[in-house]
Amino acid sequence: MRKSALWLVASLSIATTACVRTHTNEATGKVDVDVESPTKRGENWKGELKGQGMYASVRGTSWAAYKEGKTTVTVRVENATPGATFTWDLREGKCGANGAVVGDRSAYTSLNVESDGKAGTTLTLMARLDEAKNYSVTVYGSGSQTIIACGDLDD
């Protein structure tokens, strides 16, 4: 009897603390499987930005969170040239794929590098990210398409 009670408590604990969610990309058929809290609303992505070419020392992070029809994106870089201004975007696909920009391109704000070599910004896009798709954040040199850093987002 005691083993049955322990098994029941363990089963209920697992059932109430985690659930499996799946989402299928209609275009590719790829299935995304997530194990997470049943009380969680929305979806989160995170990524590590890595400098490219002569900007290899630039590093950063990116986060995206989808909730209630909006996606909030935060981008931070460090080891950049003080006083520099960078543009950036969130795109469908992995780094280098040059996929479609997510949301309205005019909504993206610049990254203005401070004297300590750090910059960051947060914005909200009226766009829904698809769990079954890949996304990446790309940082560009001001007024150019030179890639400073890029990072794939992972949910």
N, C-alpha and C positions, 0 to 999 in steps of 0.2 A: 504494500500500500504506500509506503514511504517513497519508494522509487517512482511510483506512478505520479505522486504529488510533485516530486522534484522535476520529473519530465514535463509535466503540465506547466509548471512555473517557468521552466527554461523555454519551452515552446512559445508561451505567451509573451515572454520577454523579447524573443527574436521577432515575433510577428508584429509587435507594437513599436519596435525600434528601427525596423528596416523594411523597405519594400522594394520590389523590382519594377522599374519603369522601362518600357521599350518605346522606341519611335523609329518608324521606317521612312527613309527618304524615298518619296514616290518616283523620282527620276532615276535613281541608281539601284534601288532595292536594298541599300545598305541599312542594317539594323543597328541602332545604338541602344545598349543596355546599361542602365544605371541602377545601382543599389544604394538607396538613400532613405532618409527619414520620411515617414508617411505624412508628416506635418509640413514638410518643405514645400514652398511655393516658388515657382520659377526655376531657372537653371543658371548655373555659374560656370564660367570658363576662366582659365588663367594661363599665362604664358611667360616665357623668359625671352627678352629681346637680346639679340646678339649683334654686335657691330659687324659691318661688312667691309672688306677690303682695307683701305687706309684708315677706316674708322673702327678697326677691330677692338680697340680698347673701350668703346662705348658699350655699356650694358644697360639693361632695364627690365621692367616688368610690365605686364598688362593684365587687366582683369575685365571681364564683361559679365554682366548679370541681367538676365531677362526676367521681367515680372510685369504682369498686367499690361501687355502690349507695348512695353518700352524696354529698350536695352541701354543700360548705363555702362559706359566704358571709361576706364581709368588707365592712363599711360604714364609711366615714369622712366626717365633715363638718367644716367650718371656717367661721369668721365667724358663729358662732352666739352666742346670749346666754350668757355665763358663768353656770354654776349651773343652767341649764335641763336638763330631762330629756325626751327624745323617745322615742317608740315608732317602730317601723318594721316593714316586711314585704317579702317578695319575692312578687310576684304574676304570674300568667299574663297576658299581654297587655302592650300599651304603656301608658305613663303616661296616666292618666285613664280607662282602660278598665274599671277596678274588677273585674278578673278574680279568679279563685279564688286564695286564699293558698296558697303552696307549703309543704307539710309541716304539722307540728303547730304551731298558733298559739301554744301555751304555751312552745314552744322558743325564741321570739324574746326576746332580752335588750334592755334599755333602752340608749339612748345618753345618757350623762351628760356634759354639756359641762363641760370644765375651765376654769380661769381664763383660758386663752389663746384661748378660743372654739372649741376643737377637741374632738371626741369620736369614738370608734371602737369597734367590736366585731367579733368573729368568732364564728360558730357553725356547727355541723354539723347538717344536716337529713337525716333518713332518707327522702330523696326523690330521684327521678331527674328531671333536666331533659331535655326533649325538644328536640333540636337544631332541629327544624322549627317550634317555637313561639316566640313573642315573650315576653319577661319584663321586668319593671321592678321597681325598688326604690323604695318610697315611705316618706318620713319624716314623722311626724305630731307635732303638739304634744301634750304630756303630757296624758293624760286626755281628749283630744278627737280628732275626725276632721279637724281643720284640717291641711291639707297644708303642710308646711314646705318640702320639697324632693322632687323625683322625678327618676328617670333610667332610661332604657331600657337594657337589657343587650344587648350585641352579641357574638355568638360569631364 
